Amino acid sequence: MHEFSIALNIVKLTEENAKKANANKILAIDIEVGKFSGVVNDALRFAMESATKETMLEHAQINLIDKEAWAICEECHHKFSIENFADVCPECHSVRYTITQGKELRVKSIEIE
């Protein structure tokens, strides 16, 4: 389960930033998870529960925010939402497109005290 190593990295990154801001406690964290990021939300949530034990994040509210996947067709330049890699452009039915959103995994915000 690679989500546990991701969770450990999120904890490390978040604690480093909170300490730089002279925080005593992390109250909440928002994490954006793209549809095509390769991360399973339930697995990440479970991993975060373990990874945050005895850290500044132990009692923090962890919010996982789903990010839809969007693409731009390389043929007609139409922007469209995609559900899986087998989707085609709804305008011209091309299979040639570039995913512009949905691969990301990032800490969007940290609420500290």
C-alpha positions as CSV (number, residue, x, y, z in Angstrom):
1,M,0.0,0.0,0.0
2,H,1.9,3.1,-1.2
3,E,-0.7,5.3,0.5
4,F,1.1,4.8,3.8
5,S,4.4,6.2,2.4
6,I,2.4,9.1,0.9
7,A,0.8,9.7,4.3
8,L,4.2,9.7,6.1
9,N,5.4,12.3,3.5
10,I,2.3,14.5,4.0
11,V,2.8,14.4,7.8
12,K,6.5,15.3,7.5
13,L,5.8,18.2,5.0
14,T,2.9,19.5,7.1
15,E,4.9,19.4,10.4
16,E,7.9,21.1,8.8
17,N,5.7,24.0,7.5
18,A,3.8,24.3,10.8
19,K,7.1,24.5,12.8
20,K,8.4,27.2,10.4
21,A,5.2,29.2,11.2
22,N,5.8,28.6,15.0
23,A,2.6,26.7,15.3
24,N,1.8,24.6,18.4
25,K,-0.9,22.5,16.9
26,I,-2.3,21.6,13.5
27,L,-6.1,21.8,13.5
28,A,-6.9,20.8,10.0
29,I,-5.4,19.8,6.7
30,D,-7.0,19.8,3.2
31,I,-5.5,17.3,0.7
32,E,-6.5,17.4,-3.0
33,V,-6.6,13.9,-4.6
34,G,-7.0,13.8,-8.3
35,K,-9.1,11.1,-9.9
36,F,-6.1,9.8,-11.8
37,S,-3.5,10.3,-9.1
38,G,-3.3,6.6,-8.4
39,V,-4.3,7.2,-4.8
40,V,-7.3,5.5,-3.2
41,N,-9.0,7.9,-0.8
42,D,-10.1,5.2,1.7
43,A,-6.6,3.8,1.8
44,L,-5.1,7.2,2.2
45,R,-7.5,8.1,5.0
46,F,-6.7,4.9,6.8
47,A,-2.9,5.5,6.3
48,M,-3.2,9.0,7.7
49,E,-4.9,7.7,10.8
50,S,-1.8,5.6,11.5
51,A,0.8,8.1,10.3
52,T,-0.5,11.0,12.4
53,K,-0.2,9.2,15.7
54,E,2.0,11.1,18.2
55,T,2.5,14.0,15.7
56,M,1.2,17.5,15.4
57,L,-1.5,16.1,13.2
58,E,-2.8,13.5,15.6
59,H,-6.1,15.3,16.4
60,A,-6.3,17.3,13.2
61,Q,-9.3,17.2,10.9
62,I,-8.1,15.6,7.6
63,N,-10.1,16.6,4.6
64,L,-9.6,14.7,1.4
65,I,-10.9,16.7,-1.6
66,D,-11.7,14.8,-4.8
67,K,-10.4,16.6,-7.9
68,E,-12.2,15.8,-11.2
69,A,-10.3,14.8,-14.2
70,W,-10.3,17.2,-17.2
71,A,-8.7,17.0,-20.6
72,I,-8.2,19.1,-23.7
73,C,-8.6,17.4,-27.1
74,E,-5.5,17.7,-29.3
75,E,-7.7,17.6,-32.4
76,C,-10.5,20.1,-31.8
77,H,-9.2,21.7,-28.5
78,H,-12.5,21.0,-26.7
79,K,-12.2,20.8,-22.9
80,F,-14.1,18.0,-21.3
81,S,-14.4,15.9,-18.1
82,I,-13.1,12.4,-18.3
83,E,-14.0,9.3,-16.2
84,N,-11.4,6.9,-17.4
85,F,-8.5,6.6,-19.8
86,A,-10.7,5.0,-22.5
87,D,-12.9,8.1,-22.9
88,V,-13.0,10.0,-26.2
89,C,-13.6,13.6,-26.9
90,P,-17.3,14.2,-26.9
91,E,-17.1,16.7,-29.7
92,C,-14.9,14.9,-32.4
93,H,-14.5,11.5,-30.8
94,S,-10.7,11.7,-30.9
95,V,-8.7,9.6,-28.5
96,R,-5.9,12.1,-28.6
97,Y,-6.1,14.4,-25.6
98,T,-4.0,15.8,-22.8
99,I,-5.1,15.5,-19.2
100,T,-5.0,18.9,-17.6
101,Q,-6.4,18.1,-14.2
102,G,-6.9,15.0,-12.1
103,K,-3.4,13.7,-11.7
104,E,-2.5,15.9,-8.7
105,L,-2.0,15.0,-5.1
106,R,-1.2,18.0,-3.0
107,V,-1.7,19.6,0.4
108,K,-4.0,22.5,-0.4
109,S,-4.1,24.1,3.1
110,I,-3.1,23.7,6.7
111,E,-4.9,25.3,9.6
112,I,-2.6,25.9,12.5
113,E,-2.8,27.3,16.0
